[in-house]
Every structure is written in C-alpha cells, then in structure tokens.
Amino acid sequence: MFEIKNCPGTLAPNHTTYSTTALRRLFGGKKVSPFMELLYDNEDTTEEIVENIKRISISGVQEKLSAIVRKGKICLTPEGVQGLYIIKPAPANKSLRFRNQIPANEHLTMQIARQVFAIETGENGLLFFQDNTPAYIIRRFDIARDGTKIKQEDFASLLGKTSLTHGGSFKYTGSYEDIATCIKRYVAAWQAEMATFFKLVVFNYLFCNSDAHLKNFSLQQTPDGDYRLSPAYDLLNASLHVKDSDFALEEGLSPNLVKSDVYSRTGHPCKDDFETFGKLIGLNEVQVQKALHSFAGSDEQVKQLISNSYLDERSKRMYLRSYEERVSRFNQVNKNT
C-alpha cells in the first residue's frame, strides 16, 4: 500500500501529509489532503478532464489541469470558476524516458532552487490521484490572492517571436543575452532583476534544465506598475528524459561570448564563462561573484533533498550523477586565467 513518508510539499522527512510549512505556502494555511479524488489516465482521458484542459489558458505542450481547493480537497475547477492551481500529470509522450518520473523531478528541482539556492519559485508540491500516481501542483502566481489577474508576459512574446516569425522552434531561438537585453528594456530597476536572472541561468546549467527556453522566463507587472521577473517555473532536470544539452537556446549564453580555454576545448562552459557572461549582461564583479559563490558548498543539502524526493531509486541516482557531472565541468580551471 502506498505510504507518504516525506512532506509532498517541502520534502521534510517524517510527514504523512503536507507539513505546516507546505500548507502555509501552497494553500494559505488551510488543511488540505494530498490525495485527489480523481482517476487520471493520460491515454484514456474522460470528457470532464478534456473540458478542463480546454479551458486552461496557459501555453505548453504538456497536459495541464486547472484546480481549486474545496472543503480541504483539491478538485478540478468547475466551469465559470477561476482556477488557482495548475496540476501537471506525467505527460503522455512516450518518446520521453521515464516520463512517469517527471512530476517528482519538477517538484524536486523547484524545491532545490528555493530551499538550497534561495531562488524565488512558484509555490508547488505533489498530489496523488486515486491510483496513487503522483502529479505536480503549482499555485498560479499570475493571480493575486484577491483573485485579480496579474499582467505577465513571457520573453518569446516580449521579443516578438512566434511560429509565424521564427518557425516551429521559435521559443528555442536566440540566446540568454537576448533575454538580458529585454530585461534592460522593460525593467526600470534592471540590475537587481538581472542578478536574479543570472543566478537562474547558472542554476539551469548545473541542474541540466536544457528546456529553459524563452517561454520559461517571464516578466510580471507589480502593483506600482513596474516590471519584475516572475517567480521561477518549469525547472526540471531534463537529462533524465531527453538527450542532454548544455542550453535550451540555440545560441547558448551569447553569440558574443569570448569563450574560455575550457569551453573551446571541451565544448562545455565552466565557471569562468558564466563570469564573462554575467559581466557581458551588465552585472558588476561583486554581483557576479555573489551569485557564483551561492552555488558553492551545497552538495549535502542537494543530496538530502534528492534522497527525500519522490523519484524512484534509479532516477535518484541518475539525478545526482548528472548534477555531480555538471558541477565537475563548472569547476574546471581555465588555463588562460
């Protein structure tokens, strides 16, 4: 019989349901069950689920369900009601390796980003369908607590890229420098947001998120009318499911990057390349070093969260190995320094 041993929100050990911290972050302190009274089959979808998927207004190829909380239970959003949560079951795409592990993978990666590296993320957790299959759940951060919609645009839109202008792979075109240029254009206090963006780019590299494309970064309007980066979302160790690559965007960090000796020889960037990139996008030495230093000495915390996660044992080993390989690449010494 299936048994919850660690919090499906924070992954804190010795919890048989959501911890108090998880309830506060994800559900505003309400007591909510992690079990959803829904039998979900991504290959034999019921009419109710099909209609729910049609109503959801978030782009992406993975099926997403809109949800609310009623009487302590997570349920599908009825027609005419504003959904406050997005549920992402394991995708139906059979070309993805270990696709049933994707919800636990995304949950783990998001928790590592927040807990270990202090990266602001959307509030998230896992829930379990009637057959105990896990699904990823995230509270919508484009909707305020009072129910009003928060204006938000992803960087594909901000850069004017669509399938009509740049082809079917439009969200993978360009470089991360393009996003940085866009941040400078739209954000008044761009240096603070640039430091956040830079840290997220480094995180995505270290945790093999090779699907960090233009639509997975967004700007949000603040109550004052200014713009800021939205909380991070769609963080995932993609190497478990697809062929690994360093970056999602075709031109990588920047077509203008002067590569280190390590990058030129091996085809993979090291810390020096990220330092160069940080300065290229307008950060000063102190900001760059502060961000890079935040990734040092975190291995034990990362290992503990992997161990506590809902990945199966094989996926846990793969996840840790891929992270350790990236850290090793990252820390290679550049001969030209």
TIRO-631163 format. One record per residue (C-alpha): residue in one letter; x, y, z. Coordinates in nm, 3 decimals, decimal comma. Layout:
  code       xx       yy       zz
     A        X        Y        Z
...
END
This chain:
  code       xx       yy       zz
     M    0,000    0,000    0,000
     F    0,123    0,350   -0,088
     E    0,252    0,548    0,208
     I    0,364    0,912    0,236
     K    0,682    0,935    0,442
     N    0,808    1,282    0,349
     C    0,612    1,604    0,307
     P    0,484    1,620   -0,055
     G    0,546    1,994   -0,040
     T    0,880    2,069    0,127
     L    1,014    1,709    0,128
     A    1,073    1,739    0,503
     P    1,110    1,386    0,646
     N    0,865    1,206    0,875
     H    0,541    1,355    0,746
     T    0,239    1,155    0,631
     T    0,074    1,459    0,471
     Y    0,159    1,820    0,387
     S    0,367    1,984    0,661
     T    0,254    2,306    0,828
     T    0,508    2,498    0,618
     A    0,379    2,343    0,295
     L    0,017    2,417    0,389
     R    0,104    2,779    0,458
     R    0,298    2,830    0,136
     L    0,077    2,637   -0,103
     F   -0,271    2,663    0,047
     G   -0,263    2,974    0,263
     G   -0,258    2,770    0,584
     K   -0,571    2,566    0,509
     K   -0,564    2,197    0,591
     V   -0,567    2,017    0,255
     S   -0,537    1,648    0,168
     P   -0,258    1,544   -0,074
     F   -0,493    1,283   -0,221
     M   -0,719    1,387   -0,507
     E   -1,040    1,201   -0,579
     L   -0,965    1,165   -0,948
     L   -0,857    0,868   -1,156
     Y   -0,638    1,022   -1,424
     D   -0,532    0,830   -1,733
     N   -0,339    1,036   -1,986
     E   -0,416    0,780   -2,257
     D   -0,790    0,748   -2,190
     T   -0,900    1,094   -2,081
     T   -1,256    1,146   -1,958
     E   -1,483    1,415   -2,101
     E   -1,464    1,614   -1,775
     I   -1,084    1,626   -1,792
     V   -1,084    1,710   -2,165
     E   -1,310    2,010   -2,100
     N   -1,091    2,120   -1,809
     I   -0,779    2,106   -2,028
     K   -0,954    2,311   -2,299
     R   -1,041    2,587   -2,051
     I   -0,692    2,636   -1,913
     S   -0,519    2,942   -2,060
     I   -0,152    2,854   -2,009
     S    0,064    2,764   -2,308
     G    0,271    2,450   -2,334
     V    0,252    2,100   -2,477
     Q    0,215    1,909   -2,151
     E   -0,141    1,848   -2,040
     K   -0,233    2,073   -1,750
     L   -0,543    2,065   -1,532
     S   -0,697    2,365   -1,358
     A   -0,779    2,313   -0,991
     I   -0,922    2,477   -0,681
     V   -0,947    2,371   -0,317
     R   -1,289    2,297   -0,167
     K   -1,358    2,162    0,180
     G   -0,997    2,057    0,230
     K   -0,970    1,873   -0,101
     I   -0,807    1,954   -0,434
     C   -1,059    1,926   -0,717
     L   -1,094    2,020   -1,084
     T   -1,207    2,376   -1,147
     P   -1,579    2,390   -1,237
     E   -1,679    2,584   -1,548
     G   -1,714    2,956   -1,476
     V   -1,483    2,948   -1,173
     Q   -1,131    3,092   -1,164
     G   -0,876    2,815   -1,107
     L   -0,597    2,893   -0,861
     Y   -0,377    2,589   -0,920
     I   -0,223    2,407   -1,215
     I   -0,187    2,028   -1,199
     K    0,066    1,863   -1,430
     P    0,033    1,484   -1,452
     A    0,302    1,271   -1,615
     P    0,289    1,351   -1,990
     A    0,153    1,106   -2,246
     N    0,451    1,149   -2,483
     K    0,607    0,802   -2,496
     S    0,928    0,934   -2,654
     L    1,025    1,074   -2,313
     R    1,236    0,839   -2,099
     F    1,096    0,763   -1,754
     R    0,804    1,001   -1,817
     N    0,626    0,881   -1,503
     Q    0,909    1,043   -1,304
     I    0,857    1,393   -1,449
     P    0,620    1,524   -1,176
     A    0,862    1,420   -0,898
     N    1,156    1,557   -1,100
     E    0,999    1,901   -1,143
     H    0,893    1,912   -0,778
     L    1,242    1,819   -0,656
     T    1,416    2,070   -0,884
     M    1,183    2,351   -0,776
     Q    1,241    2,266   -0,409
     I    1,619    2,262   -0,454
     A    1,603    2,603   -0,624
     R    1,408    2,753   -0,335
     Q    1,546    2,575   -0,031
     V    1,913    2,546   -0,123
     F    1,975    2,843   -0,351
     A    1,710    3,094   -0,235
     I    1,563    3,129   -0,585
     E    1,205    3,256   -0,578
     T    0,976    2,993   -0,727
     G    0,606    2,940   -0,770
     E    0,460    2,762   -0,464
     N    0,447    2,393   -0,550
     G    0,410    2,036   -0,433
     L    0,293    1,691   -0,530
     L   -0,053    1,540   -0,504
     F   -0,167    1,183   -0,562
     F   -0,453    1,059   -0,778
     Q   -0,684    0,776   -0,671
     D   -0,440    0,514   -0,801
     N   -0,158    0,687   -0,602
     T    0,003    0,821   -0,920
     P    0,181    1,148   -0,836
     A    0,117    1,477   -1,018
     Y    0,286    1,813   -0,982
     I    0,079    2,104   -0,849
     I    0,171    2,473   -0,852
     R   -0,022    2,772   -0,728
     R   -0,080    3,022   -1,008
     F    0,137    3,328   -0,946
     D   -0,034    3,526   -1,222
     I   -0,341    3,553   -0,999
     A   -0,330    3,765   -0,683
     R   -0,471    3,643   -0,351
     D   -0,780    3,859   -0,410
     G   -0,842    3,683   -0,742
     T   -0,732    3,964   -0,974
     K   -0,517    3,875   -1,276
     I   -0,156    3,992   -1,272
     K   -0,022    4,105   -1,609
     Q    0,252    3,869   -1,723
     E    0,440    3,818   -2,050
     D    0,699    3,556   -2,140
     F    1,014    3,650   -2,329
     A    0,909    3,490   -2,655
     S    0,621    3,740   -2,663
     L    0,838    4,029   -2,544
     L    1,093    3,954   -2,818
     G    0,817    3,929   -3,078
     K    0,888    3,565   -3,159
     T    0,610    3,334   -3,280
     S    0,584    3,027   -3,501
     L    0,496    3,262   -3,788
     T    0,802    3,483   -3,745
     H    1,064    3,227   -3,636
     G    0,922    2,883   -3,721
     G    0,803    2,597   -3,504
     S    1,108    2,611   -3,276
     F    1,075    2,985   -3,212
     K    1,100    2,953   -2,835
     Y    1,445    2,794   -2,870
     T    1,591    3,067   -3,094
     G    1,841    3,331   -2,985
     S    2,047    3,345   -2,668
     Y    2,020    3,427   -2,299
     E    2,182    3,760   -2,376
     D    1,864    3,841   -2,575
     I    1,659    3,795   -2,258
     A    1,902    4,017   -2,067
     T    1,869    4,290   -2,331
     C    1,492    4,266   -2,298
     I    1,513    4,296   -1,919
     K    1,709    4,621   -1,959
     R    1,442    4,750   -2,197
     Y    1,137    4,679   -1,981
     V    1,258    4,682   -1,618
     A    1,342    5,014   -1,450
     A    1,547    4,855   -1,168
     W    1,706    4,613   -1,413
     Q    2,031    4,544   -1,223
     A    1,855    4,368   -0,933
     E    1,643    4,162   -1,172
     M    1,948    4,087   -1,386
     A    2,126    3,936   -1,086
     T    1,822    3,712   -1,031
     F    1,816    3,614   -1,397
     F    2,189    3,539   -1,397
     K    2,157    3,313   -1,094
     L    1,874    3,124   -1,261
     V    2,079    3,070   -1,578
     V    2,361    2,920   -1,370
     F    2,113    2,703   -1,178
     N    1,960    2,571   -1,501
     Y    2,305    2,473   -1,626
     L    2,407    2,295   -1,306
     F    2,077    2,106   -1,286
     C    2,060    2,010   -1,654
     N    1,749    2,213   -1,732
     S    1,805    2,208   -2,106
     D    1,443    2,312   -2,162
     A    1,488    2,665   -2,021
     H    1,354    2,829   -2,337
     L    1,213    3,179   -2,398
     K    0,865    3,093   -2,272
     N    1,004    2,966   -1,942
     F    1,110    3,316   -1,834
     S    0,852    3,591   -1,781
     L    0,808    3,948   -1,661
     Q    0,528    4,039   -1,421
     Q    0,373    4,376   -1,352
     T    0,398    4,493   -0,991
     P    0,119    4,682   -0,807
     D    0,320    5,001   -0,874
     G    0,309    4,939   -1,249
     D    0,677    4,846   -1,277
     Y    0,801    4,512   -1,406
     R    0,999    4,235   -1,241
     L    1,093    3,877   -1,321
     S    0,817    3,635   -1,232
     P    0,891    3,357   -0,985
     A    1,083    3,071   -1,149
     Y    0,877    2,791   -1,300
     D    0,915    2,476   -1,512
     L    1,252    2,388   -1,355
     L    1,340    2,028   -1,439
     N    1,644    1,804   -1,479
     A    1,577    1,727   -1,845
     S    1,870    1,485   -1,877
     L    1,658    1,212   -1,716
     H    1,409    1,225   -2,002
     V    1,576    1,351   -2,322
     K    1,921    1,375   -2,478
     D    2,124    1,614   -2,266
     S    2,249    1,950   -2,392
     D    2,401    2,247   -2,212
     F    2,142    2,509   -2,307
     A    1,791    2,527   -2,448
     L    1,856    2,831   -2,666
     E    2,032    2,775   -2,998
     E    2,295    3,045   -2,942
     G    2,361    2,949   -2,581
     L    2,472    3,219   -2,339
     S    2,561    3,467   -2,613
     P    2,699    3,468   -2,968
     N    2,929    3,746   -2,842
     L    3,080    3,542   -2,559
     V    3,460    3,518   -2,558
     K    3,492    3,153   -2,461
     S    3,736    3,020   -2,206
     D    4,004    2,769   -2,300
     V    3,792    2,502   -2,125
     Y    3,482    2,590   -2,331
     S    3,683    2,598   -2,655
     R    3,848    2,261   -2,587
     T    3,559    2,065   -2,438
     G    3,253    2,230   -2,587
     H    3,115    2,286   -2,235
     P    3,129    2,611   -2,034
     C    3,300    2,645   -1,697
     K    3,263    2,898   -1,416
     D    3,482    3,150   -1,599
     D    3,239    3,153   -1,892
     F    2,947    3,234   -1,666
     E    3,155    3,508   -1,504
     T    3,220    3,653   -1,850
     F    2,850    3,625   -1,934
     G    2,749    3,798   -1,611
     K    2,966    4,098   -1,692
     L    2,850    4,096   -2,055
     I    2,487    4,143   -1,945
     G    2,573    4,436   -1,718
     L    2,647    4,294   -1,375
     N    2,944    4,418   -1,177
     E    3,215    4,199   -1,024
     V    3,053    4,191   -0,680
     Q    2,713    4,082   -0,818
     V    2,869    3,812   -1,035
     Q    3,083    3,668   -0,755
     K    2,795    3,677   -0,506
     A    2,578    3,473   -0,741
     L    2,853    3,223   -0,827
     H    2,955    3,186   -0,463
     S    2,597    3,090   -0,370
     F    2,644    2,762   -0,559
     A    2,949    2,654   -0,357
     G    2,930    2,405   -0,071
     S    2,568    2,299   -0,127
     D    2,620    1,935   -0,222
     E    2,496    1,783    0,104
     Q    2,172    1,981    0,101
     V    2,112    1,883   -0,261
     K    2,183    1,515   -0,183
     Q    1,941    1,519    0,111
     L    1,656    1,662   -0,094
     I    1,720    1,409   -0,373
     S    1,710    1,133   -0,112
     N    1,383    1,267    0,034
     S    1,220    1,313   -0,308
     Y    0,952    1,100   -0,473
     L    1,178    0,992   -0,760
     D    1,233    0,617   -0,778
     E    1,576    0,490   -0,671
     R    1,716    0,465   -1,024
     S    1,607    0,820   -1,106
     K    1,758    0,948   -0,781
     R    2,095    0,803   -0,880
     M    2,069    0,949   -1,232
     Y    1,969    1,290   -1,095
     L    2,262    1,303   -0,852
     R    2,512    1,177   -1,109
     S    2,405    1,436   -1,367
     Y    2,435    1,714   -1,109
     E    2,780    1,600   -0,997
     E    2,899    1,583   -1,359
     R    2,780    1,938   -1,424
     V    2,947    2,068   -1,107
     S    3,271    1,900   -1,216
     R    3,251    2,070   -1,557
     F    3,162    2,400   -1,396
     N    3,466    2,390   -1,167
     Q    3,723    2,310   -1,435
     V    4,015    2,551   -1,420
     N    4,066    2,773   -1,722
     K    4,433    2,772   -1,837
     N    4,403    3,128   -1,965
     T    4,332    3,279   -1,622
END
